[in-house]
Amino acid sequence: MNELIHTVRKFIETKRLLTPSKPIITGFSGGADSVALLFILNRLNYKCIAAHCNFHLRGAESDRDEAFCKQFAENHGITFESVAFDTKEYASANHISVEMAARELRYNWFETVRQKFDAQAIAVAHHRDDSAETLLLNLIRGAGIRGLCGIRHRNGLIVRPLLCTDKDEILKFVKNQGLDYITDNSNNSDEYTRNFVRLRVIPLMEQVNPSVKATLARTAEHLADAESIYINVIEKAKRALLQKINNEEFTLDIDALLGYDTAETVLFEVLRDFGFTRQVMEEIMRSLHGESGKIFYAPETEMQVVKDRNRLIISKITINNSTEEYLIEDIENLPAAMPLKISFKKQLIDSDFEIDRSQQTATFDYDRIKFPLKLRKWRSGDRFVPFGMKNFRKLSDFFTDNKYSLFDKAKVWLLCSGEDILWIVGARADNRFRLTEKSKNALTVKIFL
């Protein structure tokens, strides 16, 4: 048995990556790495399904790669599956990089194929060099210990049998076996971040340490062990600190948190599960010795943290239907405790008058307005006539049409004339109070963010 095949077999057995009982979906691009992986697994008598993605990123070369992969699989009696993606369109629609789009598309489809064949795992051809590159990339991007472990030999149902070898050994293997493979010319370009690290950064590091890739791979393994210890400590801290009130509400004792030498790190790990960023966590840390009532938000998960005396309350963002309101008797004397920084200006409509059309400003017919004005939160049943329209519309429908999240709705303030809404502050004015040709005086309202 060839030395590399023997090494991979021992690695699979030691790490318990695969069993002979079920099929394996094998990511197959046609490059040297995936050719070696598919060939070796096939030689080890695993039932493989070669899964190829055509990302249509390199014109005719992409179609050439697919044809090569299909022929290679047929020549070796291996089942072949392929799919085509409009990767650039997916990246644009989801506001992500082409690299990230290709990754998402690839792994989502691999899982679909795995389910189709009831396969035990998805095998991909990452090797030690890839692990070293990943460690450097994550270090450059500022990842914590969770990001400095390189590439794992197993991540759920994804396995990497070639992490026991490196690129040079793989190239030597395919040459000795007389295996054809495809060279992706984009790998020779430093346009993509990983290629930049591979082609520019690592060669510079090799001038200091010729074995730097092997060193980085070993470091990643050590960090993976350290991460296991780290996660164990963090999970123990979570169990000690978090008290579950219900499925959407938790409390965290501040004094108990501050009892940890690494309180900031512990808090970050607790809050990241609820979608809070490190930046927000740092703001929360600074608030721990401050007054109660401050609220912090995680918009994407619609969660909030409230500082409440000696505890933090973590819960779903709730719509504030408070009856709290601020009365504005006249525009010269505003209430001292306003929730917004806001100004009012009455102007005569003459030849010098100009409307400020910025989103932070609204202009109304002063003579149609009744004082006192009210600044309040929105309530169920609120309705208004959107500017430019003739009919009433529920405020809740306006929020839905404009894709307001719970977080967005919680921040909304309304400026009202009596019970009539003048302005969804910063968003939309009411058409009933617009300026017309008969208007003589204007009220300009401006908020300062």
Order of alpha helices (4+ residues) and beta strands (2+ residues): alpha-beta-alpha-beta-alpha-beta-alpha-alpha-beta-alpha-beta-beta-alpha-alpha-alpha-alpha-beta-beta-alpha-alpha-alpha-beta-beta-beta-beta-beta-beta-beta-beta-beta-alpha-alpha-beta-beta-beta-beta
